[in-house]
Every structure is written in C-alpha cells, then in structure tokens.
Amino acid sequence: MTHGDPSGRPEVLAEQRALWRRQASAIPGLLGGKAVWLPLVLELVKQVGEGRAVGLDTKPELSFDIESIERRQGGAAPRLEPATWRDYYGFLRGLQLVENTADELRLTATGLKLQSDPTPARLATILADRIRLFAEVLSLIAVEPLTIDEVDERIRSRYKQSWKSKGNTRIRMDWQEVLGLIEAVGSRRWGITEAGRSVLADRVLVGPDAFDEAPASVIEVPEAPAEIAGLLEEFSTSARTHESRNTYNIWVPSPPSNPNKVENLRTIMNAALGRIERRELFSFISETFDLRSSSVESMLPFLRASGLLVEVGRGVFKATPAARAWVESGEDLNFVRILHANMRFVGEMIRTVENDVTRNDMYSEAAKFGLNIDKCRWIASFLLNTGLIEEPRYGSLRATPRGTALAAELPLADIPSAPQEASAETQDARLAPAETQPLLVKQNLVHLSREPLAGGEGNGRAFEKAICDAFLAMGFEARTIGGSGDTDILVQWRNADGSRSTAIIEAKARSSGQVTHTDVSDVAIETHKGRHRASGIAIVGPGFTGDTIKNMASQKKWVLLDADRLGTLTEASITLGLRPYEIGQLFLVPNGLSDVDDLIADRRRELDIVSFLLTKLAEEESDAGEPISARDISRDGRRTELRPSVEEIVNAIDVMSGLHVGALQLVNAADDPKFATYVLGDALAGARRLRALADAIDRPHREAR
C-alpha cells in the first residue's frame, strides 16, 4: 500500500485522481444501529438476488430476528422492525450494489460479487473501492493505534477536508469496526487487525500529493450523460438564453449527522426515481432528515426549479431524466451541470473565484446576476461539497484545478454590466426578505421610489411592498395595508422592557425624485395614527424638497426618510445584527435618526477593535511568539487611525472570551485586566463555531417559515 507515489510520477498521480473521482464522498446512511449493519446488508443483497425486492414500498421479510442482535457498545439501538425497500435503496445504490428497474431492484456486477461471497472481507473491499478516504483512514490506523479524534485531525489536515464534525471519520471507523478491520486496544485507541491489513494489501491509496496543483492539461473531467449534455447544448443554439436560468431560493437539509448537502439531495432523488406522491415524498424527507413538514415543503420550489424533480400527475412527482442520470452515474459533477443549466451563477461562480477572491467580492459579482448572499452561500456549499472550489483561508474561495477544468467546458454567461432586477418568478418564490442581500434591498428601494407604476401594480404599490420587505428584513413585524382611507405600511416591535410599539409609514413614490408638502395630508396621516394607536410616523420617498414639508414634519413629529437612507439602515441592521427596538429609535423625533447613526458607528467601531485585537495577537505570535496585554495593544494602537483605549481593548477581550470559542488564550492572569496577557488561539475554528452558532439560532426561524 502507498499514500501516493514518492517520485510523483504523473501516471501514478493520475490513477489516484481517477480513483478519487469515481468514489463517493460519504457513506450512505443505513437505518438501524451498527450492530445490525453487516447481517442486514448481506440479507438484503441475498433477497435482491433472489428476485424478492419487488415494490419499493414493501418490506423485506428478514430471516433473522433483529431483536436478537446484541447491541454494540456506543452504537445506536437497532431498529426493531425492518424498513421498506425504498428506505434501504439509498444505501444499496450508493454502494452500487443494486439498480432500480420498474420498481424492482436488481443486483449490479458489484452486488453479484457480494452475493457469491457474502463475507465481511468482500463488503470491506466494496467500501474501500467506493468511498473516499475509507482505506486512507484505515491506513493511518495501520501505522499506529489512534483515537477517533486523532484520526479525524490527521485525515482532515492531510486531505484538507472541510468536514463540520467528526461524523465522517466516525462512520468510517464504525464500519471498519463492524467488518473486523479495527479493534479497540485500550485508552480509547483503535488498532488494525489482520483482516484490515488484508484490505490494504496491494491497494492504491489516494495521497495528498495527488491534489498538488497540476497543469490544466492533466485534469480530466468525465463526460456528461446524454440527458445532461442536451441541457447544456441548448445554450449554444437559439433554444435557450442564460436569462432563462432562474434565481429561486435554495434550501436543502444538512443536519450535523449528514452535513453534505449534495449527498442529501442524492438521497432524496433516490426516493423519487420512480413515481412518488407528494405526501409520501415529504414524509420520506421528514423522517430521513428529522424535519418538520413546513421545512420540507419549502424545498419543493427549488427541487423543481433546479431541474431535479418534475410533476408527472396531480400531486405525483418523479426525478427528471437528468436527475436520474446523475444518481445512476455516481458522479456529482453531473449535479453541478444540472444546477448550472437551470440556475444562474453556478459555473460563473467557479470563474469568479478562479484566482482566489474574498467572499464579499464574490457576493458583489453575484449581485450582477440577480443573486443575494444567501443563495450564493448555498451554491458555494454545493461547489465545496463537490471539490470544485476550496476555502484556502477564512473568508476566501478559490477554484480547484478540477473546478477550473469543468468551468472551461460549461456554457458561461457574460458578466452583466449592472445588477439584474429579480424577475416576477423569483419574487414569487422568495422565502422571506430577511434572506435578501442588503445591497439588493437598497437598490430595489431606490429604484422603486422613482417608479410609481413598477410591476404593473397600482400607483406606488411596488414601493410599499419594498418598504415592508425592508422592515421585515430588520426583524420588525410589518404588513402593507394601503387602500383608500388607511395607512400604507404598519410596523410593530417589542421594546427592551417587553412593551410593544407601533408605527405607521406613508410611502410616496415619485418619478420626479422629490416629495413636497402637496403630496401629503396632515389630517389623513393623523387619522391613520389614531386608528392604529401608533407612536411613530414616517414618510418614505425618493427625496424631500421645500421648507414647508420639513417644517410640517418637525411640528407633527414625522420622520422624513428617503429610500437610500432606509436602505442604508437595512444594510446596517442585517450586517451588525441590530435589534428592532434599536432601529425603532428612528421614529423618535427630533433625534431618533442621529441616535441610530451613533449606535451603528459604535457597533462598527466595536467590531473594528475586535479585528485590531486579533490582528495584533497574530502579529505578536508571528514576530516574537510572546503573549501581550491589553495595555500594550492599546499603546501600539495609538499610532493607528483607530486609536483604541485600554478600556475598549479590555471590552473586546471580554466579548471574545465570553463567547467561549477559543479565539483568545489567556497566558497570565492579573488582578487588573489591563495587564493580563494573551496569545492568539484557534481563531479560524472560533469563527467557524460562531457561524455554526448563528446558523443554529437562525434555523428555527427558517424552519418556521
């Protein structure tokens, strides 16, 4: 066995890359505890070979009693009742043991080998052939006994894996334990067995050197199946234009136990290879990924818009021919090809990050194609899952050689000269304004404030909806009312003391770009205020001209808010995480808006000081390798434009320490916190943990929608 050819011969490295491309990135899930895995797989393969797997919704009659299986230490309790063939199909197909023909499972060549040799050794060989890093994990244990944590750390470091938990390493070692390839040797360590060494004998292992940057000429990508190639070919004719690709919202399950979004989509498509009713499909997804039905329903627009799922009858769905070709090929590049054919900024994202760019730069480029930050993150996660882009450092993305090779074969759209407006189709499909990129919210507000008849709706209605969306994005309760005799938008929020506040908003879209006193009625506005018992009033327009309206607003305690300013506040609220009651100060006349501006400036300064603190710790670690105190950091900061005080540095340290993410490490404590010394901890892991925490906080909100 080798970890790669020491001489780096191109033909050996090419063999390793080809093996890696053929392998799946994760072991498919199998219902039940690990104690039942081996007998269950052998039994299922036997029954498929005997022609007894007819009807995916039927259950196999097992020849052994699941309850009699002795539970393994650390493993989940076995499922006491057999599941349906549909539930087992994802695993069997993922290992290329079976194929589905007219709702009947049949053994593949690999499955026939396991049927004729139903042993742990044969199944171990299949897993090593089919699953990335299965044999490579085993080879690390062959060198010396290791704990799961040690194996996970080494495999991630060696192969630059961005796994979010030890789950990927653990599932590989669980299977190795079940198949007798490794055994516990004490102190939580695992050692290799003779059976494990037999699996590794004469096996080609993929080494890290196979992924050193190579000339594009040696990077090969497999050809697309005919069903997918046909979709891409349409762009070279007059059949389709790139503008036909949509910008629908994306949502795919990614629980901690199965974080790979592409693999999870494959599981869903496996269930839909045959005709399946909507209720049954939703139930399958809910049970497989432990989701609420409302969350599953929010997936359906994406599955259809991305070209993966099609409705073949009333409430009956089926995987598209292209999706079937992807699943049956076992090649995830084909999923990316399907996504590129149906959604904007997929291949274009690879092109954008070809030379290593920051995520913010990539988001700005995506805005030209009509995509917001949330959609960009989803597409980036797909490309990361499939190894087409990588994250060389925090906040940056870079195309891999394989990604560059694929992008060179895709029909890519030209870069638009200006951000595209969202289509009516996109607007209908959006999940919620809170997911919208702030830049696009601001641009939309400014544009619609000068287009009273935009969208073919009533005078100013599109502008009213945009204002409502902006306040929803900031966390307010907001709804449009409109109509004769009532206000345009009603917003409400809860204050810090728990009390509730209400404000009304009058929207004034004007093609002239200016609102004057003749455009507003003080009697009507006061009537609306009384009807809704509002404490605040704002008039929002493209701009305001004339002293009369400004004097009237001052006297009546109205806030005059131009669309650009509202967009700026929305951007700050989203990026800084401001609470509605903090932004709600804008309705307090005369100083509310200036108080909000001061708050935004303070929050930005706090973040700047946190960044300065971590930068100084990193510099100190690089230059001297010594800890440094808040007093010394503040003293060094006097030469910068920021000029942080000692108290501000101490506050930043308190903030970072209170988050318990390990970004700072205390070296020497002191009675006076100014003199305690620190070194830089694992800042990258800390940032990732905070993002994971933010996702956990936001997840119930997304699922509730």
Secondary structure, DSSP 8 states (H G I E B T S, - for coil): -BSS-TT--HHHHHHHHHHHHHSBSS----SS-GGGHHHHHHHHHHHHHTT--BSTTS----SS-GGGS---TTS----SS---HHHHHHHHHHTT-EEEETTEEEE-HHHHHHHHS-SHHHHHHHHHHHBTTHHHHHHHHHHS-B-HHHHHHHHHHHHT---SSTHHHHHHHHHHHHTTSEEEEETTEEEE-HHHHHHHTT-B---GGGGS---GGG-------HHHHHHHHGGGSSS--GGGSB---------TTS--HHHHHHHHHHHTSS-EEHHHHHHHHHHHHT--HHHHHTTHHHHHHTTSEEEEETTEEEE-HHHHHHHHHT-THHHHHHHHHHBSSSHHHHHHTTT-EEHHHHHHHHHTTT--HHHHHHHHHHHHHTTSEE-SSTTEEEE-HHHHHHHHHS------SS-----HHHHHH---GGGS-HHHHHHHHHHHHT-TTGGG-STTHHHHHHHHHHHHHTT-EEEE--STTS-SEEEEEE-TTS-EEEEEEEE---TTS-B-GGG--HHHHHHHHHHHT-SEEEEEES-B-SHHHHHHHHHHT-EEEEHHHHHHHHHHHHHHT--HHHHGGGGSTTTHHHHHHHHHHHHHHHHHHHHHHHHHHHHHHHHT---EEHHHHHHHHTTSSS---HHHHHHHHHHHHHTTSSSEEEEE--SSGGG-EEEE--HHHHHHHHHHHHHHHHHHHHHH-
